[in-house]
């Protein structure tokens, strides 16, 4: 099967109504990444020092050596930054989700106690704050298991959420297969949670952010002042809140790091943002686990037919009649690069229509001639396909007067004699009167014009049929 695994459609034009508690117009979820003591360091058995997300511009790993300045910056996050953030959020009454590196937690028992006392959710951020991208699958699976074990030992309960950050292409699948996470956040692809089918498991995904994130104090282009951070957060929130007022409530994630936003000059912008959203009564500031529970209760997953995942025989059996009596179109479409984007009526229609459009003129003529006459002999003999029967009935063509039936018969004969194929129109877009008017107008078209018009109508009929099927 030639299949494209990336999902480029998501919820499309019609996202679900989030139905946040108490009619909230937006959900703002704050994440505190706790990585201090879990970063790359030869003291931790790593080959080199850390080089990621610090105030050292252009830092590189020091192979086989301790990087005293880098270690000191990370230590600031644990020693000072964490407590400044703890005071800010407990004072504001906003609970956090902590992305907690298990080995960092093990080296920070007082911070763990403070997180628990505040009612913060402590999710897993992996065993160590290191790259997973080059890990063999078995090694990464073992690291995930050890992260859960150590986290449970240190915190007193297993993590219900997971975010690696420096992940591999296997991370989401491996954490879903573990089976114990209410949510996973190693994606950045939506403004709402969504369900991901991983084997037999329906896994909730709560997308995260790398832009409404203080990490951009340590990357280029990025923020250099707390005011820039505030401006970006405010603009993002105001846009989402306005969309919520229009009936499309979404969620906003805000990513924080103790050693970055915990600095006095940076946290000022975060304080201004918290003050800004405090001025709205209809904003929800939950933990990620609260979002997961709400979504599971309000939008439980329902598995449905996914054409891109069907075997060839099943695909052809189900969709072979979408283009009238022309299963060869479905057979060829199955060989295309199908993916999640083709699991919708519009997506699958596009795949089928591509085959129809690229077929020879003789093949397309065969599709046209496979269509029955409107209100013709096959209809009278009840020998139409179920789809054609329903379509003709929708416009009242199954209940014609004798005069109407005679006129349709006359037009059918004249049209076929002139063009060489039956008159085709998407009857569900029309009334009996508009069909008759189109019939009389199109009868006089030249053949090339009418061939193109008939082909376009065939595609429209297929689109309508797929809307019913999917």
KAWO-V852943 format. One record per backbone hydrogen bond with DSSP energy under -0.5 kcal/mol. NH is the residue of the N-H (numbers start at 1). CO is the residue of the C=O. If there is no record, write none. Layout:
BEGIN
[[NH | CO] [NH | CO]]
END
This chain:
BEGIN
[[3 | 1] [4 | 338] [5 | 3] [8 | 6] [12 | 9] [14 | 11] [18 | 16] [23 | 20] [24 | 21] [25 | 282] [26 | 282] [27 | 250] [28 | 26] [28 | 284] [29 | 27] [29 | 252] [30 | 28] [31 | 254] [32 | 97] [33 | 31] [33 | 256] [34 | 32] [34 | 99] [35 | 33] [38 | 35] [40 | 129] [44 | 41] [45 | 42] [46 | 41] [49 | 62] [50 | 40] [57 | 55] [59 | 56] [63 | 61] [64 | 47] [65 | 62] [68 | 66] [71 | 67] [72 | 68] [73 | 69] [74 | 70] [75 | 71] [76 | 72] [77 | 73] [78 | 74] [79 | 75] [80 | 76] [81 | 76] [82 | 77] [84 | 80] [85 | 81] [86 | 82] [87 | 83] [88 | 84] [89 | 85] [90 | 86] [91 | 87] [92 | 88] [93 | 89] [94 | 89] [95 | 93] [95 | 285] [97 | 30] [98 | 121] [99 | 32] [99 | 97] [100 | 98] [100 | 123] [101 | 34] [101 | 99] [102 | 126] [103 | 127] [105 | 101] [106 | 102] [107 | 103] [107 | 104] [108 | 105] [112 | 108] [113 | 109] [114 | 110] [115 | 111] [116 | 112] [117 | 113] [118 | 114] [119 | 116] [120 | 115] [121 | 96] [123 | 98] [123 | 121] [124 | 161] [125 | 100] [125 | 126] [129 | 38] [130 | 128] [132 | 166] [135 | 132] [140 | 136] [141 | 137] [142 | 138] [143 | 139] [144 | 140] [145 | 141] [146 | 142] [147 | 143] [148 | 144] [149 | 145] [150 | 146] [151 | 147] [152 | 148] [153 | 149] [154 | 150] [155 | 151] [156 | 151] [156 | 152] [162 | 183] [163 | 124] [166 | 164] [167 | 165] [171 | 168] [174 | 170] [175 | 171] [176 | 172] [177 | 173] [178 | 174] [179 | 175] [179 | 176] [182 | 160] [182 | 180] [183 | 160] [184 | 204] [185 | 162] [187 | 185] [194 | 205] [196 | 203] [198 | 196] [198 | 201] [199 | 197] [201 | 198] [203 | 196] [203 | 201] [205 | 194] [206 | 184] [207 | 205] [208 | 187] [213 | 211] [214 | 255] [216 | 213] [217 | 214] [218 | 215] [223 | 216] [226 | 265] [229 | 225] [230 | 226] [231 | 227] [232 | 228] [233 | 229] [234 | 230] [235 | 231] [236 | 232] [237 | 233] [238 | 234] [239 | 235] [240 | 236] [241 | 237] [242 | 238] [243 | 239] [244 | 240] [245 | 241] [246 | 242] [247 | 244] [248 | 243] [250 | 25] [251 | 191] [252 | 27] [254 | 29] [255 | 212] [256 | 31] [258 | 33] [260 | 257] [261 | 257] [262 | 257] [262 | 258] [263 | 260] [266 | 263] [267 | 263] [268 | 264] [269 | 266] [270 | 266] [271 | 267] [272 | 268] [273 | 269] [274 | 270] [275 | 271] [276 | 272] [277 | 273] [278 | 274] [279 | 276] [280 | 277] [284 | 26] [286 | 284] [291 | 287] [292 | 288] [293 | 289] [294 | 290] [295 | 291] [296 | 292] [297 | 293] [298 | 294] [299 | 295] [307 | 305] [309 | 306] [310 | 307] [315 | 311] [316 | 312] [317 | 313] [318 | 314] [319 | 315] [320 | 316] [322 | 319] [324 | 322] [326 | 320] [326 | 323] [329 | 326] [330 | 326] [331 | 327] [332 | 328] [333 | 329] [334 | 330] [335 | 331] [335 | 332] [336 | 333] [338 | 2] [338 | 336] [340 | 4] [342 | 339] [343 | 340] [348 | 344] [349 | 345] [350 | 346] [351 | 347] [352 | 348] [353 | 349] [354 | 350] [355 | 351] [356 | 352] [357 | 353] [358 | 354] [359 | 355] [359 | 356] [364 | 360] [365 | 361] [366 | 362] [367 | 363] [368 | 364] [369 | 365] [370 | 366] [371 | 367] [371 | 368] [376 | 373] [380 | 376] [381 | 377] [382 | 379] [383 | 378] [389 | 385] [390 | 386] [391 | 387] [392 | 388] [393 | 389] [394 | 390] [395 | 391] [395 | 392] [396 | 393] [397 | 392] [399 | 396] [405 | 401] [406 | 402] [407 | 403] [408 | 404] [409 | 405] [410 | 406] [411 | 407] [412 | 408] [413 | 409] [414 | 410] [415 | 411] [416 | 412] [417 | 413] [418 | 414] [419 | 415] [420 | 416] [427 | 425] [429 | 426] [430 | 427] [435 | 431] [436 | 432] [437 | 433] [438 | 434] [439 | 435] [440 | 436] [441 | 437] [442 | 438] [443 | 439] [444 | 441] [445 | 442] [450 | 446] [451 | 447] [452 | 448] [453 | 449] [454 | 450] [455 | 451] [456 | 452] [457 | 453] [458 | 454] [459 | 455] [460 | 456] [461 | 457] [462 | 458] [463 | 459] [464 | 460] [465 | 461] [466 | 462] [467 | 463] [468 | 464] [469 | 465] [470 | 466]]
END
